[in-house]
Amino acid sequence: MSICIDLDKSFTTAESLNVYNEGELTVIDRGDEKFDGIMVGWSRMIEGAHDMPAFGVSINDLTLKELQHGLWVEFAFGEEYKSNGMPYEKLLIKVEKDFYGFNLIRYTAESGYTGRCFYYDLVNKNMDDFYDLLLKI
């Protein structure tokens, strides 16, 4: 059973963060100083952002292949949430310089990374500072 939650609020309930840099995984658990720093950077980046309907649809096999390249962050939750009618246990984001918006790829144990995405428009901001923050981990 999914817990309905506002997408913006779900991030504050993450139990861990998975950071993928060129396929190398770093897991950062809640309570870790790095976790708190990333969450502050995330909050600054999405402040004033708009969640919008996404055009993107994820295909599990392609997403797993893409995780081997670039910088990604994943919010892992301890239970299944539902926002805007779509369930997820994790939310995966590709982090790139000069991105002014991005897809949030949903993960469920049942479907993996397959299905519709959420989308955030950063409204006159970009991911530069958050990208730099993640690289320092």
C-alpha positions as CSV (number, residue, x, y, z in Angstrom):
1,M,0.0,0.0,0.0
2,S,1.3,3.4,-1.0
3,I,1.4,6.5,1.3
4,C,0.1,9.6,-0.5
5,I,2.6,12.5,-0.1
6,D,3.4,15.8,-1.8
7,L,6.4,15.2,-4.0
8,D,8.3,18.1,-2.5
9,K,7.9,16.7,1.0
10,S,8.9,13.1,0.1
11,F,12.6,14.1,-0.2
12,T,12.7,15.0,3.5
13,T,11.8,11.4,4.3
14,A,14.6,9.7,2.4
15,E,16.5,7.1,4.4
16,S,19.6,7.2,2.2
17,L,21.0,8.8,-0.9
18,N,22.7,6.8,-3.7
19,V,25.2,8.8,-5.6
20,Y,26.4,7.3,-8.9
21,N,29.5,8.8,-10.5
22,E,30.5,7.1,-13.8
23,G,28.9,3.9,-12.5
24,E,30.6,4.0,-9.1
25,L,28.0,3.9,-6.3
26,T,28.4,5.8,-3.0
27,V,25.6,5.2,-0.4
28,I,25.1,7.9,2.2
29,D,22.7,7.2,5.0
30,R,20.6,9.6,6.9
31,G,22.5,10.9,9.9
32,D,25.8,11.1,8.0
33,E,27.2,14.7,7.7
34,K,27.4,14.3,3.9
35,F,23.7,13.4,3.8
36,D,22.7,16.6,5.6
37,G,25.0,18.7,3.3
38,I,23.5,17.2,0.1
39,M,19.9,17.7,1.5
40,V,20.7,21.4,2.1
41,G,22.0,21.8,-1.5
42,W,19.0,19.9,-2.8
43,S,16.6,22.1,-0.9
44,R,18.3,25.3,-2.2
45,M,18.2,24.0,-5.8
46,I,14.5,23.1,-5.8
47,E,13.3,26.1,-3.8
48,G,10.7,27.7,-6.0
49,A,10.8,24.9,-8.5
50,H,7.6,23.7,-10.2
51,D,6.8,20.0,-10.6
52,M,5.2,19.5,-13.9
53,P,3.9,16.6,-16.1
54,A,6.9,14.9,-17.6
55,F,7.2,13.9,-21.2
56,G,9.8,11.3,-20.2
57,V,9.1,7.7,-19.8
58,S,11.8,5.5,-18.3
59,I,12.7,2.0,-19.6
60,N,14.5,-0.1,-16.9
61,D,17.2,-1.6,-19.0
62,L,18.1,1.7,-20.7
63,T,18.2,3.5,-17.3
64,L,20.5,0.9,-15.8
65,K,22.8,1.3,-18.8
66,E,22.8,5.1,-18.4
67,L,23.6,4.9,-14.7
68,Q,27.1,3.8,-15.8
69,H,27.8,7.3,-17.2
70,G,27.6,10.7,-15.7
71,L,26.5,11.9,-12.3
72,W,23.3,10.7,-10.7
73,V,21.6,11.0,-7.3
74,E,18.9,8.7,-6.0
75,F,16.6,9.3,-3.0
76,A,15.8,5.9,-1.3
77,F,12.7,5.7,0.9
78,G,11.8,3.0,3.4
79,E,8.3,2.5,2.0
80,E,6.3,3.1,-1.1
81,Y,5.0,6.6,-1.6
82,K,2.5,7.9,-4.2
83,S,2.6,11.5,-5.6
84,N,0.4,12.8,-8.4
85,G,-1.1,9.3,-8.6
86,M,2.3,7.6,-9.3
87,P,4.0,5.2,-6.9
88,Y,7.7,5.0,-6.1
89,E,10.2,3.6,-3.6
90,K,13.2,5.6,-5.0
91,L,13.6,8.6,-7.2
92,L,16.6,8.8,-9.5
93,I,17.9,12.1,-11.0
94,K,20.6,12.7,-13.6
95,V,22.6,15.8,-12.4
96,E,24.2,17.9,-15.1
97,K,25.7,21.3,-15.4
98,D,23.4,23.9,-17.1
99,F,20.3,21.8,-16.6
100,Y,17.3,24.1,-15.8
101,G,15.0,21.2,-15.3
102,F,15.1,17.4,-14.9
103,N,13.2,14.2,-14.9
104,L,12.7,12.3,-11.6
105,I,12.7,8.6,-12.6
106,R,10.5,6.5,-10.4
107,Y,11.6,3.1,-9.1
108,T,9.4,0.4,-7.7
109,A,10.4,-3.2,-6.7
110,E,7.6,-4.4,-9.1
111,S,8.6,-2.5,-12.2
112,G,12.2,-1.3,-11.6
113,Y,12.9,2.0,-13.4
114,T,10.0,1.5,-15.9
115,G,7.2,4.1,-16.3
116,R,6.3,7.7,-16.4
117,C,8.6,10.2,-14.7
118,F,8.0,13.4,-12.7
119,Y,9.6,16.6,-14.0
120,Y,11.0,19.6,-12.1
121,D,11.4,23.0,-13.7
122,L,14.0,24.9,-11.6
123,V,12.6,28.3,-12.7
124,N,15.6,30.5,-13.5
125,K,18.1,28.3,-11.7
126,N,20.2,25.4,-12.8
127,M,21.9,22.4,-11.3
128,D,25.5,23.8,-11.3
129,D,25.9,24.2,-7.5
130,F,24.3,20.8,-6.8
131,Y,26.5,19.1,-9.4
132,D,29.6,20.6,-7.8
133,L,28.4,19.6,-4.3
134,L,28.0,16.0,-5.4
135,L,31.4,15.8,-7.0
136,K,33.0,16.7,-3.7
137,I,31.7,13.5,-2.0
